[in-house]
Amino acid sequence: MRMRIGMNQNWIALLGKKDAPTDGVEDYCRFLGAALARRGTNLSPVRVEWETIGWREALRKLSKESEKWRGTWVVLQYTSLSWSRRGVPFRVLTVVKILKRRGAKLAVVFHESAGFQDSATGLSGLLRTWRRAIQNWIIRRLYRLADRAIFTVPTENISWLPRENKRSSFVPIGSNIPEMPGVQQKSASGRNAPVIGVFCVTEGAAGVREAEQIAAVVRRACEAIHPLRLIVFGRGAVEAGTAVRHALDGCDVDLSVLDVLPTEDVARILSELDVLLYVRGEISPQRGVAMAAIASGVPLVGYGDPQKCFPVSAAGVLLAPLGDIQALSDALRRVLSDESMRRQLHERNIAAQKEYFSWDVIAQKFIGILQNG
């Protein structure tokens, strides 16, 4: 059956600096574009290459290329570090000024809805506070300039948004790992050891603290269930691996540490896990690791508030209060020791993926938001 909504539309996905070694925003646009194409809408990625050619030349190129964008939806992807080396992205407002002058219709996808706090940059506390204040001002300014504002967390959780506004929408991100609906979790009873995964660790000093938490939680789980296998993989894993190995010394845990991998290998590892452990702050709908676990049907244990992380809370997750190592350890032991629970969490993931997080559902939401603009 042919779908009329979204047919024969052309949109622009506007990106800033390319991240390395992986670029989650680029992946987001690629998966969204594929799902939109199935509905007759073309999403063309355009990158403002300010990091490689400088801002003056990048803005000149954008000004020329955007001459043909009048009346076209430009979906600008916002994170502070994609538009600034130091996270002070004033120039993104110049980008918006050019788009407005060309008559483009502007939608902003806020992958950050508030300025970030990062103690691992070497900045003093005062400078970090100043930078965060600027980021918050820029986010609010972009919101006021946008024809449509799309947030990757529920809008009711964003305190600065007006209560009554028709320009803002919540659209969860999807997984940049291929979806595997219907894949059944393997029974741990037939293995030598249950398998715990940790996908991505924050780099720098924060990663050391996360490594210590990972080891503490796994060590406590190992007191009740052993032997265990722990696979730490993805961004930041190699840097954190030494600290995790040292902290687990003497535990009956077989540790594997793997670097950034192709998505096919990540999907394979996820399919082998009994549970994914997450300690990088609270789980929310904008956490790509959580989306990968849900899409793969893997039970997820991490920090979070069920009242604030819907629709993730509808998936196969067990949550503990932020920083509560004991509660997180108890949740991990429950999942590892109860095969029936693992199966239930797996099924909840598959249902939540189908209802909230598949790229087809996300694409349909975008069409609904922008089609009348």
N, C-alpha and C positions, 0 to 999 in steps of 0.2 A: 504494500500500500504506500502510495506517495504521500509525503508529509508536506503540507503547504507552509506551515510555520517555519520561518528561517530560510525559505528557498531563495537561491540566487542573491545572497547577501555577501558582501565582501567587507571584512573587518581587518584592522591592523593591530597586531600585538606589539607594543613598543617596549623594548627592553633596554636596560642600561648595561653596565659592565658585566662581562662574562665571568662567572665564578669558576674556580678551579680547586681540586681536580674534577669536581662534579658541579653542575649548575642546576639546582632544584627548580628555579624559576623558568629556565629554558625547558626543562622536562615538563613542567606544568603546562606551558604553552603548546608543547608538541602533542601531549596527550589530549589536551582540550581541543586543539585544532583538528586532530583525527576524529574526535567524537562530533565536533561541529560539522565536519565535512560529510559525515553520514546523514546530516540533516540539511544539506544543501547550503551551508554557510562556510565561506572560505576565510580562514584566519591566517594572515600573512605576517610572519615575524619580521620586525625591523629593529636592528640594534643601533643605538646611539653610541658610537665607538669612541667616546671621549677619552678613555684610558689609553688607547693606542695612537690616536691622531691628534689628541688635544681638544679642549672644549671649543675653541674658536672654529676649527675646521669641522668638528662634529655638528655644531649648531648650524653652520653654513650648509652642510649637506642635508640636514634635517629640513631646513627652511626650503631648500629647492625641491626635495622629494615630496614634501607635504603640500606642494602647490596643487596636487591632484586629489587631495583628501577632503575637499569640501563636502560636507554632508555625510562623511564616512565615520563610522565608529572607530576611534582609536582607543584601544584598551591598554592603558599604561600600567606596567607592573612595578609596584613600588616596594623597595626595601631601601633603607638609608645607605647601605654600603654598595648598592648597585648604581647609585648616583653620586657617590663621593668616596674618595679613598679613606677618609677619616670619619665618615659617618655624619658629615655636616652638609647635607645635600641641597644647598641653596639653588644650584643650577637647574634642578628639576623644575623649579618654578619658571625659569626662562624657557625650558622645553614646553611647558604648558602654555606660556604666552605665545609662542610660535604657533602651536596647534590652534589656539583660539583665533589668532589673526588669520589663519588659513580657513577658518570656518569648519573645522573638524568637530565632531561630537566626541566628548571626552568621558570615558569611563576609567576609573582608577581602581585597580585591584590592590587593596592594602594587605600585603603579606605581613606587615607590621601595623598594628593599630595604636601603638604607643612607642615612644622612644625606648631604646634598650639600655640596660645597665650592664656594663662589662668591666670587671675589675682586673682583667688580664691584659690590658692595653698599655700599662705603664703610666697612664694619666693619673693625676692627683684627683682626690675626691671632688674638689671644687670644679676642676675641668670636666670631669665625668658628669657632674650635675648640670653644668652649663651646656654641654653637648646634648644631653637628654632633653633639656628645656627647648633647645633649638629644634631637635627632631620632633617634639610634640607640636611646636608651633607650625612647622612645615606640614605635618600630617593634617592638622586642622585647616591650614590654608588650602591644601590640595582638596580636602573634602568640600570646602566652600566653592572652589573653582570647577569641580567635576559636575557633569550632567548626571552621572550615575556613580555611586560609591559602592563598591563590592568588598565586603570584609570576609576574611577566612575564619573568623570567630563569631559567635552569636552577637548580634548588635545590642542585645539587652545587657551584655557583659561589658560594653564599652561605656564607661561612665560619662565621658564628655560629649557623646552624641545627644542631640535633641531628642526628647521622647517622641515627638510627633515629626517624622520626616519620611517623605515618600521617595527620596533619592537613594536611600541606603538599603542594602540587601546583604543577607548572609548566605554565602555559598561555600561549603566545605571544599578543601582541596581533595584530590584523589591521589592514589598511589602512583609513583613513577616506576613501580615494579609491576610486571605484567600480572593482571588479575588471574586468579586460579579458582574460580567458583566451582564448588562441588568436590574439590580435592579433600579427601578425608585425612584427618590427622592420624598418624601411625600410632599404634598402641605401644606405650612404653613398657608394657609387661614382657614384650618379646625382645627387649634390648638388654644389653649389659648394663646400661646406665641411661637415665633420663637426660635429655639434652636441653640446656638453657642457652639462649642466644642473647647477645647484646649487640645491637646494630647502631653503630656510630657513637663516638665519644667526643665531647667538646675538647678542642685543642687548647694547649697552654695550661696555666695553673688550675683553671677550672676542671680540666680533664683529669688532673691528679686527684682532686677531691672526688670526682665521680668514680674513678678507679677504686678509691678506698671504700666508697659506698657499695659498689658492685661486689667487691671482695667480702665486705662485712655481711651483706645479705646472703650471698652464696655460702659463705662459711657457716652461717647459722642454719641454713637449709640442709647443709651437709651433715650437721649433727644428728638430724632425724632421718635423712635419706642419703644413702651412699652405696656405691660410687655415683658421681655425677660427671657429666660432660658440660663444659662451658666453652662456647664459641664467641669470641669478640671479633667483630668484623666491621669493615667500612671505615669511613673517615675518622681519623683520630685513634683508631684501634691500636696501631703499632706503637704510638707514643705512650698510650695507657697500659699496654700489655705488660711491660716490665713491673710496674707498680702492682697490677693485679696478681701477677705470678708471685711476687714477693709476699704480698699480703695473704695469699692462699697457701703458703708453704706449710706443709704438714697435713693439709686436707686431702681427702680422697676425691680429688677433682682433676679430671683430664682437661687441660686448658689448651685451646687452639686460638692463635691470634692471626688474623688475616687482614690485609690492607684493603683499599678500595678495589672493588671487583666489578666486572661487567654485570649488567642487570640480570642476565640469564643465570649467572652463578649465584647472585643474591637470592633469586627466586628459588633456586635449588636448595640453598642452605635453609631458607625459611621453611621449605616443605619438610625438612628433617627435624625441625624443632618441636619440642613439647610445649615450650613457653618462651616468650620474648620478655626480657627484663628491661625496664626503662627508668633511668634515674636522672635524666637531663631536665630537671625541673618538672612542672606539672604537665600532664598529658592534656592536649587540647586538640580541636579539629584542625589546627594549622600545623601540627607536628607530622612531618612526612613519614617518620618511623612508625608512628601509630597507624597511619594509613596503609603502610606496607604490610604490617601485621594483620590488620583487618582484611585486606584484600586477599591475603594468603591463608586466612582462616586460623592463624596462630593465636592462641590465648595470650593476652597481654597483661603483665603485672607492672604497675608503676605508681608514681605519685599523682594525685589529682583529687579534685572535688567534684563528685557526681552532679552537683547542682550547677556547676559552671562549665562542664565540658560536653554537654549534649550537642550532637547525637553520638559522640564517642561512647558516652555512658550507656547507650543502648546496645553497644557491641559486646564482644566477649572479653571484657576487661575486669580486673580486680584492682581497686584503687586504695591507696593508703595516704594519710595526711602527709604533706610535704615535709621531708626530713625525718619521718618516723621510721627508723631502720627496723625496729622490732615488728611494727605492723606490716611493713613491706616483706620482711622475712616470713612472717606467718602466712601472708597471702601466697608467696611463692611455694611454701611447703604444702599448702592446701591444693594448689593446682597440680603439683608434682605427684602427690600421694593419692589423688582421686581421679581415676580415669573417666568416671562418669561426668565429673565436673568439666574435665578437659573437653569431652565430647560436646557438652552443652555450650561451653564458651565458643567452641569452633562453630557450632550451628548458629549462635547469635552473631558471630562475625559475618557469616555468609549472608544472613538475613539483613544485617545493617549495611553491608556492602551493596546489596541489591537495591535497598530503599534510599540510602543517603549518599554513598561514596563512589558509586560507579561513574566513570567519565560520561556515560550516556545520560545519566541523571543530571550531572553537573552541567553538561552542554545544554540540556533542555532548560535548566534554570537560567542560564545566560541568555538564551533566546527569549524566554519570557520577560526578562528584565530589560533587554535592549530593543526588542522588536517594535515597541511603540514609541521609541525615542526619536 
